Amino acid sequence: MEEPAAFERLVYKNASIFHYMKICLVLENGRRNIEAAQFKQLIISGLRQLYGEVGAAFPFDLLKFDPGTLTGMLRVYNSGLVKLWSALTLIGSYQNELCAVRVTQVSPFLLALSGNSRELELDQASFTGEKPLLT
């Protein structure tokens, strides 16, 4: 007698293994001469300060950095999201200057961080179907 085939049902709450974070560095005097490597080193030092040498070896990627606005895009494994977020929150100085790291957006999908609905500005032409006039 043949046994019926066994089926296994797998449900994933989140198919992505990464989370993406959009962060902004706020400096006390507003100085803006920081490069991407310095920005990543600041994050690594925050991880080291909170979690020691093991924390400094924590895997994350700086995908994008805008030196004009001091805004960066980070990619981190889901398992380390809370650790990275807590280290970012506790960063309080950069080269003996007071600073803060603001986490502005977090998502398991990179595309979700491409725009912000709170900053979206629509013009009247998009509602009426008219083509905008060229000036």
C-alpha positions as CSV (number, residue, x, y, z in Angstrom):
1,M,0.0,0.0,0.0
2,E,1.4,3.4,-1.0
3,E,1.5,6.2,1.4
4,P,0.2,9.6,0.3
5,A,2.8,12.2,-0.5
6,A,3.7,14.5,2.4
7,F,3.6,18.2,1.8
8,E,5.4,20.7,3.9
9,R,4.0,24.2,4.0
10,L,6.5,27.0,4.6
11,V,5.4,30.5,5.4
12,Y,7.9,33.4,5.3
13,K,6.9,36.6,7.0
14,N,9.6,38.5,5.1
15,A,11.3,37.0,2.1
16,S,14.1,39.5,2.2
17,I,17.1,38.7,4.3
18,F,18.1,42.4,4.5
19,H,16.7,45.6,5.9
20,Y,17.5,48.9,4.4
21,M,18.0,52.1,6.5
22,K,18.0,55.7,5.5
23,I,20.0,57.7,8.0
24,C,21.1,61.3,8.4
25,L,24.0,62.7,10.4
26,V,23.2,65.9,12.2
27,L,26.3,67.9,13.4
28,E,26.2,70.6,16.0
29,N,27.9,73.3,13.8
30,G,26.6,72.0,10.5
31,R,30.1,71.2,9.1
32,R,29.7,69.2,5.9
33,N,33.1,67.9,4.8
34,I,32.7,64.2,5.5
35,E,33.4,61.5,3.0
36,A,31.7,58.1,2.7
37,A,34.6,56.3,4.3
38,Q,34.6,58.6,7.3
39,F,30.8,58.1,7.6
40,K,31.2,54.3,7.6
41,Q,34.0,54.6,10.1
42,L,31.8,56.6,12.4
43,I,29.2,53.8,12.3
44,I,31.8,51.2,13.0
45,S,33.1,53.1,16.0
46,G,29.6,53.4,17.3
47,L,29.2,49.6,17.0
48,R,32.6,49.1,18.7
49,Q,31.7,51.5,21.6
50,L,28.5,49.6,22.3
51,Y,29.4,46.0,21.5
52,G,33.2,45.9,21.6
53,E,35.5,44.4,19.0
54,V,32.8,41.8,18.0
55,G,30.4,44.7,17.2
56,A,33.1,46.4,15.1
57,A,33.1,43.4,12.8
58,F,29.3,43.5,12.4
59,P,28.4,43.2,8.7
60,F,26.6,46.1,7.1
61,D,27.0,48.0,3.8
62,L,26.9,51.7,3.1
63,L,25.1,51.6,-0.3
64,K,24.9,55.3,-0.9
65,F,26.1,58.5,0.8
66,D,25.4,62.1,0.0
67,P,28.1,64.4,1.5
68,G,25.9,67.5,0.9
69,T,23.1,66.4,3.1
70,L,25.1,63.8,5.2
71,T,22.5,61.2,4.3
72,G,23.3,57.5,3.8
73,M,21.6,54.3,2.8
74,L,22.6,51.2,4.8
75,R,21.9,47.5,4.2
76,V,22.0,45.2,7.1
77,Y,20.9,41.6,7.8
78,N,17.5,41.2,9.5
79,S,19.2,39.6,12.5
80,G,21.3,42.6,13.1
81,L,18.9,45.4,12.5
82,V,18.2,46.2,16.2
83,K,21.9,46.1,17.1
84,L,22.8,48.5,14.3
85,W,19.9,50.8,15.1
86,S,20.8,50.9,18.8
87,A,24.5,51.7,18.0
88,L,23.4,54.5,15.6
89,T,21.1,56.0,18.3
90,L,23.9,56.2,20.8
91,I,26.5,57.9,18.6
92,G,27.0,61.3,20.2
93,S,30.1,62.8,18.9
94,Y,32.3,63.0,15.7
95,Q,35.8,64.4,16.0
96,N,35.0,66.0,19.4
97,E,31.9,67.6,18.0
98,L,28.4,66.8,19.2
99,C,26.3,65.0,16.7
100,A,23.2,62.7,16.3
101,V,22.3,60.1,13.8
102,R,18.7,60.2,12.8
103,V,17.0,57.1,11.3
104,T,14.6,58.5,8.8
105,Q,13.3,55.4,7.1
106,V,13.6,51.6,7.5
107,S,12.2,48.9,5.2
108,P,12.9,45.4,4.0
109,F,12.5,46.7,0.5
110,L,15.0,49.1,-1.1
111,L,12.4,50.5,-3.4
112,A,10.4,51.7,-0.5
113,L,13.2,54.1,0.5
114,S,13.3,55.7,-2.9
115,G,10.6,58.2,-2.1
116,N,8.9,59.7,0.9
117,S,5.2,60.3,0.7
118,R,5.4,63.0,3.4
119,E,7.6,65.1,1.1
120,L,5.7,64.4,-2.1
121,E,4.5,67.5,-4.0
122,L,1.9,67.1,-6.7
123,D,1.0,69.7,-9.3
124,Q,-2.5,70.5,-10.6
125,A,-1.7,69.0,-14.0
126,S,-1.3,65.5,-12.6
127,F,-4.9,65.6,-11.3
128,T,-6.6,67.1,-14.4
129,G,-4.7,65.0,-16.9
130,E,-3.4,68.1,-18.6
131,K,0.1,68.3,-19.9
132,P,2.3,70.8,-18.0
133,L,3.2,73.9,-19.9
134,L,6.8,74.4,-20.9
135,T,8.3,77.7,-20.0
